[in-house]
Structures are given as C-alpha cells and as structure tokens.
Amino acid sequence: MEVSRRDFLKTLGLSCAALMLHETGFSHFVPLAKARISLLDSAAYVPTICGMCPSCCSITARVKGGRVERILGNPNGYPTNRGRVCARGEMGIYRLYHPDRLKYPLVRAGGERGEWVFKKAEWSHLVQIMAKHLREKFERGEGPKIAAIGGWVAWDHYAPFVLATLHTLGTTNFTIVPMTGCLLPKTVGWTTSIGLGAHFQFITDYDNVKYLIVVKRNVAGSLAVPHGCRFGPNLGKFKLVVLDPRLSETAAKADEWIPIKPGTDLAFLLAMMNVIVNEGLYDVGYLARYTNAPMLVKKSGDPYKIYEDKDRGRHEYYVWDEALGKAVPHGAATSPALEGVFTVDGEEVITAFALFKEKIKEYTPAWAEEITDVPAETIERIAREFATTRPSAIDTGWHDPKHVNSALIWRAAGLLNALVGSVCREGGILFSASGVEASKGMWWKMFLKPESDALSQWLKSKGVIAYPFGWAYQAFYDLLTGKFEYKVNGKPVPGKWTLIILGANPMRSQMDPKKWEEAFKSDNVEVIVDIDIMPSDTTPYADIILPDCTYLEREDFIYEAEYVPTVAFMSRFKASEPLYDCMPFEAMAIELMKAMGNEYYEKFFNILGSLLKVDPEALMRGYESEGLVGLKKAQAEAYGISYYKLMQDGYVVVKDESYVREENLKVLEEGLLATPSGRIEFYSLILKHLGQDPFIGWIPPMTFNKADPSQGIFYLLYGKAPTMVHTSTGDNPLLQRVTDESFFKVWMNKSTASTLGLKDGQVVYLESLGTNEKIACKLHLTNGIRPDCVYVAPAFGQESPMFTFKPGGIPFNKLVPLQWGPVVGGVLTEEVLVKVVGL
Amino acid sequence: MTKYGMVIDLDKCLGCAACVAACITENRRQQADKAVEQGLDAVRSLWLRTWAERLELGEYPSVKSTIMHHICQHCEDAPCVHVCPTGAAFKTEDGVILVDKDLCIGCEFCVSACPFNARIMDPVIRSIDKCTFCYHRVKVGKEPACVEVCPAHARVFGDLENPFSEVHALVAEGNVVQISEEYRGKVYYKVPRQFSKEELLKLIKKPLPPPIATIGRDWVKGLGWVGVGLVTAASVGLIIINEINRRRREMVAVKSAKEALKGEEKTEGSREEKEVK
C-alpha cells in the first residue's frame, strides 16, 4: 500500500504540532499524535474503555479529522472482550454527537421541580455556590443529610471520587441504583455459599464447561461482551439448558429450553440438589476438603466448636476425621466424614451435610413439578446429566432483584456448583482477578454500612434481614419525603436533604416514578444537583444541572480490569476534545473540594489515595501539574506500570489467565474464600448470624399462582433488548434504528391472545395491578413465551421534553410498585401482575 | 482464482446486531449523520446494507427461533449486473459485486432486479449503495467490519476457493444452506443445532425469478452492436443509393439540358440562315 507524499507530510505536520502543544504544557490536551497513528489511513487510533454498559470493554476509537469515526475492539484488551464490541459500543459515536446533549451548566430560573425552566450558568460560579452550601451544611452538623444516588456509571467509572467526596462531607448516605435494583440479592445469595457474587468478581468458564445451566439470565441477549465473547464462540461445545419463561436469545441457543413458571427456579434447583445428594452423584472429595459440609453441629443447631483461626483470618470449626477416629479442626483433618452422628466429649453431634440432606429431603422432583410446571422426569434427568457431565456449572447469573426468593436462588446455585466441584475450577465458576483479591480480603466486611447510615436504618425498620448491606435506593422515598425519621446516635439529623444525582435516572429507571416525583418535589429537599450528559427524564426535577463529559471525551483514571481472570490495568484516553462546556466528574469533584477549602481538599485526597492505593501527595501534585493526566501518571508510577505503554495500548497485562486460575485453586486449597469459615458454606454462618435457617429452603414468589390468562391477568417479565442498556440508550437514534420492532411492544403468547380475541400489532392497555398505571401500547404475538406471561423491554418510554429521538415503547418502571425484598431489600421487579385489555 | 464469500453461522449468532451497527459506522456514516440531522423519521427509515430478522418456528412449547441475516449474496450470476445498462454494476475478479459510482445513472433497474433487497439508490452519494464485502478493507488485508466485530464469531469471510480457508471448510462440511443458489450466490448460512436444513430453508428461502441467460449483458450488447451495424449499413447504403440516384438525376438532367440546347441551336441556326438571305 502506497503512502502518498501528502499523507506523509500531513502526518509529519500533525506530529510536530502535537509535540509543540505538549511542550507548551497545554495540560488538558493529550496529543492524539502520541496515540497510534496509522499511516495506512492517517487516522489516529485512541485506546479507551467503552462507557455504554457496565462491562467496560477495552475499545479503540478511530479518529480522523478530529471526528470519531468508528469504535473497534482493542486487540490489546483481549483478556477482557477478545477484541469485540457490540451494537451499543459501536453507537457510542451517537452518544458523543447526540444533538440533545447538555451543553453547559444550567440553574433553575423559575417554575417548580419537574418543569424545564432553566438558565445558563457558569461553572466557576456554580462551583463556588455549591462549595459554600456543602461546607456550611457540613459545619452545621447536617453532613449526613447530603445524599447521593448514582447510576452504574457512578460505580463503574467514578467510585473512588464519589466515595472520597461523600466521606469528606461526612456522609455514607449513598447508593447506586444497581445495588438493590440489580445485583445485590444475587451477590448476597452467592456470598452465603462461596463468599462473593458481584458481576465483576466471577465468570463462568465458558471456554471449558461441558454442561451449562443458565437460570434467570439472558447472557446472549443482554450481552455483557466479556461474557458474550466467550459464551458465543463456544456454543456447541457444551450442552446448554436454559430456564426462562420466555424464549430469550439465550433460550433460543439452548439444547433444551425449559419454560419454567416465573420465580420458581429455586424449586427446580432444590429438586436438582435432592436428586444429586440422594443418588450420591456429588464430588465427595471436593465437599470434604473445600466446603463446611463435614462441620460438626450440635443438637441445638449451633456449630459444635468454632474459633478464630488467626492465620487465615477466618472461623475454624471441627469435623470428624475418619482416619484419626476423632474430632479435629477441619484444616487438620485427613479424611473428614461427610455424614454421620458422633459422640464428642459426651455430646451428640452430626455433620452439616447430614442435616442439609435431611433439609432438602422434601424437595423431590415430583414436589418441584407441581410448583414449576416442569415434568419431574425432566428435572431428574437434567440433575443426573448435570452431575455426571463434568465439568458442569450453574451460570453466575447477572441481574436478579426480581423475586422475594432471588437471593436464595443464587445461594442454591453456589451449592449446586459445589456439589459437582466446579467452584474455582476449570470449566466451572472462576473468580476474576478482583474476585480473588476480594476473597482473600473478606471484601463484604468493608461493604457494610455503619449504624449511622440512613439507608441501612430504613432497611432495618422494614425487617430486612441483611440490612447492613444498606444500598437500597428505595429508602430515599421515605427519607426525602420525611416519612422516615433519620437518626444518628439516637438524635434526629437536623436540616433538609441535599441530593446529588450522578448518572442516574430515577424518573425512568427506578420503580414507581410517581413516588419519585413526590420525593423530589418534597419540601424536605433543599437542593437537587443532577449530573448527566443528556437532559434525561429526571433532569427537569433538578435545581442545578451539571453536564458531564461522555466517556469518549474523558481522561479517566487507571482502573483494574474487572470481570475476567486476568490481572491488568486499563484506562480511558480522550478520543475527542469535549464538544461542549462540560466537565468530567472527577474534575468536578476536585474543583469542588478545592473551592470548599484546604482542609476538605486534603481530606479528599487522603481518602482518594487510600482508595486508589497511591500516595495522596503524589496524586495532588499530579493533578495540579497536569490535571487528570497527571493524576493518572501518579497512579501508573505507584502501580509500577508504564504510563506511555498504557497510553499506546490502552491495556497492560500484569498477570495472565493461567496465573489467576492458579490463584483460584489456591483460594480453595488454603480455605481463603470470603465466607466466615473460608470454605464453601452448606451451613451458612452469615445466615446463622442473622438469625436465619443456615441451610436453604423454599419460599414461593409473591405472585405465585396468581396469574390467570383467561381473565387477562399475567406475570410481567422484562429483559434487555440486545441493542439497548437500561434507559441510557433508549434515545440513541442509531441504536433505535437497529432494534427489532418487537421490543417497543408488549409480548404475549399467540394462543392466549387468540382466546382473548387479541390480534398481532393491535393496541392494548397494559395495566399494573401494583401501581394501577395504565399504559397504551402495541401487542407483539409470539410462540416463544409462556401462556401466562407478558414481556416488556425496559429501556424505553422516555418522556423528557428535550429529547428529539423519543423511542416510544413502554415505560416499564411505571408498572412496578416501590417494593423491597425480605432478605436483601431487592426491588422485586417481577413481583407484579398486569392486566391486558384490548382497546 | 480467489472467490470471496461469507458463511453466517446461525448456530452461534446471538442476535445482538453488532454486525448491523458496524456496517453503518464503517460504510454509511454520512447517511447516518444526515439522518440524525433530519430527525426521528429519517433515522427510522435509514436504509441498511445488512440487517437481522428474528424468525420463529413451531408452537409453544415446541418452538425454536433463529436470526436471518439479510445481506447482498454477491451472486456469480448477479441479476443486478445483467440488467445494468451502463456497466456501473460489475463483478470484480475476486467475485465481489460493486458499483462504479461514476457510471451509475440512477435508473434503478438493478434495485428491482435484486430479489434480496440488497441495493438502493442513495441520494446522499447519488449512486447505488450496497454491501461491498468491505472491499476497501479486504484489499488491505482486513476483514469486513461485520465479521471483525461479531462477539460470537458468527460471520466468517474468506476465499471459497482456498481449500485452507475457514469458509471453504464450513461449506465443505455440508451443514449449510443458501437462499441464492440459483444465482450462484456466495453467502452461506450454517444451520443452527435446533433446526434441520429443511426447517431452516422453509423459514428463510423465498422463490426466486429465474436467472437471466448467461449471455447476459453481452447478448444485449451484441444486439446493440448488431443494431448499430444495421443502422450503419443502412445509413451507408442509403448514402450510396442517394449518391447514385443523385448522379443519375444529374446525368439525366445534363442530357436533357444538352438536348434542349441542341434543339435551340437548330432553331436558332435556321433563323440565322433566314436572316442572312
């Protein structure tokens, strides 16, 4: 391929200009010339991290003539997404160039919250006002009444800066929507079994699994690419069984699609356990060594003996060693007995596994058939296949706050994986690099909210069992309206609420928007600051709107690669200069702290330094000399990686997959899981501590057997369209274009529709029996859904007056009332029935 | 002889539309940007070179689903090439059906001739727009954008004639069907595990108009030349005949004139004789 003289001179000129600009210390401009410039097409290839969904894929932006032309997978980021991107990633371009973007700061100029009456404001002026407000609030002792609601962006992109800001201001009253709104029930469920369970902490080993059961998840359709790029190409190499009331994209790939009754997956899994345990198909050695199945339990139900093992930082217990013929600590046993009744020191004790076996005795396949609508023979057969086709796994799942029994489903998944010996082993469930670290460091202990936290106080008042995991956004309705009295050290906290909304859209993505409207308009709320890139449905409720930069315009700090079993660092490098008068949140936070005063500024950097594991002085110096780039350089130095290599490649591998797989085995061998005992817990010490049954049991969903299609009453299902992510992509014009029409409609079973006299494409009313909202929408008929269910894609229904590209579709969040689950406080998004009536 | 083709593995395809999106950002950016400028309706009707269609077979609960990929089939006997009056529609040596923008007069015969809806008259570029197998990328050793992006590796591209290529192996394996066999199309669909070949074909194969005879454009061209020849011959013939006739008339005219003159001389001579006496 020839290079024209013109191209060569152009490139030379560009490089010189860029170098000049850099030397003049134009600190916020990272010369694109230093990124890889291709002589082939004279485009610059800038490595960055996708910001369209929480997967944070490693990508490259192709930039030509100052314009971002394309988003491609970053080949250097292979460990994360194997050089691939999805439709949302591709159309990040139309987030950057979206005509409706917030272009400058806005401040309310009249009207009420909810009305779009704003005027343009200056950053410096607003920063001063906010600094004064927050400082005075803190000094008046009203710090705890500074609250924040973040979207996943606040966690995935900004967490250390958010936490540092809020802790400096003396408040922990912060949550992100994806906690009780998404992963927390799943995470806590898995954690009671295997010690961890957040999205980024583990992954199914799709490359090696031979028999995979996917439950309550649409891995192919919602497409987190780090998972999808492994699941997809390996299709056909493993038997795939999918439990889903709808023929989702994943179910369409299955060898067997099981159209299970919604919310009854737990019964299916319990019956599987029943078969595997009773037929002795479990991995005896694995259970004996890596789980607390052999733990000796007294007649009272408490562990026989339990003490602090200071070496491991875990609780050690006793087992019956068959080799020695006596009770010894598990770590000292050669041959722990899985079953048996023994007499130790005159006391009768039994193994946890024997109790567990007794507990699940009633959960036969015949019992499960009644509940799930799945034939008993099918359940039996699948249980046997699962246990004997190794390595096998129950998939990690992803999002599940859907039912009151959600947490238990994932506890069951952890135990089933343990029964077949697949946790931390090849072909099973692998901990990511951060999962390994989280395990060793007992991560959830740091995750618990203190007693002074408003959200956990609210959960406790509602009788939620795991209330110390106080990340429930639902609490804000009662808190902001003043319905719940928030106390610290027994005294009510004075003052009104200042609410910061960061990359969240409660009016469209959080359940029961009427309640949110009430909360936002409440007199108990003195200021609402909304930080966003688009004039979302929530922005009209703000007093101050601050425009963030899109991910393509930001120099974000250095992150550890998540989700995958590789130790690596990645970062964002600017592919475009900010198009408008917007500011990346990190800079906003720092400038705010600076304006509040030295004391706050230093405190902020101290906290930031401990979160990023970098000397606070170095961070401060870095920021002061080169802005966010300087901050990154300080990080790179502290981590021992080359900043320039990171800037070229976007991704630096420190330890590869084979290392992390080894670490998985070590965590298992050394009893360093993040459970209290350090082992997989058939007898959950966490649940016991919370006053619950330590094993597992059946709880039906709230909507169990309440649907009646002949009366037009259905279970409501939801799930992502593959081209959308939450509500943040609903108004992306090109993503709308590539979205199948059916996702803007409500889906119903063809024969059910026929008996109700409803036709494909006609308009119907979708009425929630939970909120009484009635929504007019179109009907899409399909054979791929249970007769008693209807399905809606939840990314749509945007109403913002400032949106040019309103997608239509159905505003899912209007259909679900504000609810909270009994175990973790999940939002119970499928514990709702709907009525469908033809117009 | 290189013959580029594509195998779309419907067993692996997850239905994520990354391929559809990649094609737009790689090849129809201008049109997309323009549509965004014009608003919602323009965006909703933006034409796509390749798109995905969800298909279902069977009744609940014995129902299965797959994704049909619509894309130019790059037929060896392409009807679009056959009907194009100017030669703007052509096939490269390595089998890729392209459009020479400079020769396209926008008559849209090819748009009607293509049974796969793979072509459109595009007002932004003022020419026919269609899938080019990302020829601009293939020529520099890259893969088509849709192939490169797919998270499931469902689209495979390469030289069908090369016995070592993945596309060749997939076709040879035999578990593929086509919708453009009659035109010797070069896009194949690998059958998903849940379907038989017959079931898949029932869903995706439409009856096609018969292919135009293989003389094709040459035949039309030949006819054209014959026509030109006839016209030329006729013109030349007419000219010659005209000339012959003209000369003949001239000769006749000259003869008559000479005779007329002789007659006058005789008459005038006798007068002269009379006058001299």
Boltz contact constraints between the chains, C-beta under 6 A:
constraints:
  - contact:
      token1: [A, 1]
      token2: [B, 140]
      max_distance: 6.0
  - contact:
      token1: [A, 70]
      token2: [B, 25]
      max_distance: 6.0
  - contact:
      token1: [A, 84]
      token2: [B, 151]
      max_distance: 6.0
  - contact:
      token1: [A, 85]
      token2: [B, 149]
      max_distance: 6.0
  - contact:
      token1: [A, 86]
      token2: [B, 16]
      max_distance: 6.0
  - contact:
      token1: [A, 86]
      token2: [B, 18]
      max_distance: 6.0
  - contact:
      token1: [A, 87]
      token2: [B, 17]
      max_distance: 6.0
  - contact:
      token1: [A, 87]
      token2: [B, 18]
      max_distance: 6.0
  - contact:
      token1: [A, 87]
      token2: [B, 21]
      max_distance: 6.0
  - contact:
      token1: [A, 90]
      token2: [B, 21]
      max_distance: 6.0
  - contact:
      token1: [A, 90]
      token2: [B, 22]
      max_distance: 6.0
  - contact:
      token1: [A, 90]
      token2: [B, 25]
      max_distance: 6.0
  - contact:
      token1: [A, 91]
      token2: [B, 21]
      max_distance: 6.0
  - contact:
      token1: [A, 220]
      token2: [B, 14]
      max_distance: 6.0
  - contact:
      token1: [A, 223]
      token2: [B, 16]
      max_distance: 6.0
  - contact:
      token1: [A, 225]
      token2: [B, 151]
      max_distance: 6.0
  - contact:
      token1: [A, 228]
      token2: [B, 151]
      max_distance: 6.0
  - contact:
      token1: [A, 229]
      token2: [B, 151]
      max_distance: 6.0
  - contact:
      token1: [A, 232]
      token2: [B, 12]
      max_distance: 6.0
  - contact:
      token1: [A, 232]
      token2: [B, 14]
      max_distance: 6.0
  - contact:
      token1: [A, 232]
      token2: [B, 151]
      max_distance: 6.0
  - contact:
      token1: [A, 232]
      token2: [B, 152]
      max_distance: 6.0
  - contact:
      token1: [A, 233]
      token2: [B, 152]
      max_distance: 6.0
  - contact:
      token1: [A, 233]
      token2: [B, 153]
      max_distance: 6.0
  - contact:
      token1: [A, 235]
      token2: [B, 12]
      max_distance: 6.0
  - contact:
      token1: [A, 247]
      token2: [B, 65]
      max_distance: 6.0
  - contact:
      token1: [A, 249]
      token2: [B, 14]
      max_distance: 6.0
  - contact:
      token1: [A, 249]
      token2: [B, 15]
      max_distance: 6.0
  - contact:
      token1: [A, 252]
      token2: [B, 65]
      max_distance: 6.0
  - contact:
      token1: [A, 259]
      token2: [B, 61]
      max_distance: 6.0
  - contact:
      token1: [A, 722]
      token2: [B, 15]
      max_distance: 6.0
  - contact:
      token1: [A, 722]
      token2: [B, 16]
      max_distance: 6.0
  - contact:
      token1: [A, 723]
      token2: [B, 17]
      max_distance: 6.0
  - contact:
      token1: [A, 733]
      token2: [B, 36]
      max_distance: 6.0
  - contact:
      token1: [A, 733]
      token2: [B, 43]
      max_distance: 6.0
  - contact:
      token1: [A, 734]
      token2: [B, 32]
      max_distance: 6.0
  - contact:
      token1: [A, 737]
      token2: [B, 43]
      max_distance: 6.0
  - contact:
      token1: [A, 737]
      token2: [B, 46]
      max_distance: 6.0
  - contact:
      token1: [A, 738]
      token2: [B, 17]
      max_distance: 6.0
  - contact:
      token1: [A, 738]
      token2: [B, 20]
      max_distance: 6.0
  - contact:
      token1: [A, 738]
      token2: [B, 21]
      max_distance: 6.0
  - contact:
      token1: [A, 740]
      token2: [B, 54]
      max_distance: 6.0
  - contact:
      token1: [A, 749]
      token2: [B, 60]
      max_distance: 6.0
  - contact:
      token1: [A, 783]
      token2: [B, 56]
      max_distance: 6.0
  - contact:
      token1: [A, 783]
      token2: [B, 59]
      max_distance: 6.0
  - contact:
      token1: [A, 783]
      token2: [B, 60]
      max_distance: 6.0
  - contact:
      token1: [A, 783]
      token2: [B, 63]
      max_distance: 6.0
  - contact:
      token1: [A, 784]
      token2: [B, 56]
      max_distance: 6.0
  - contact:
      token1: [A, 784]
      token2: [B, 63]
      max_distance: 6.0
  - contact:
      token1: [A, 784]
      token2: [B, 65]
      max_distance: 6.0
  - contact:
      token1: [A, 805]
      token2: [B, 40]
      max_distance: 6.0
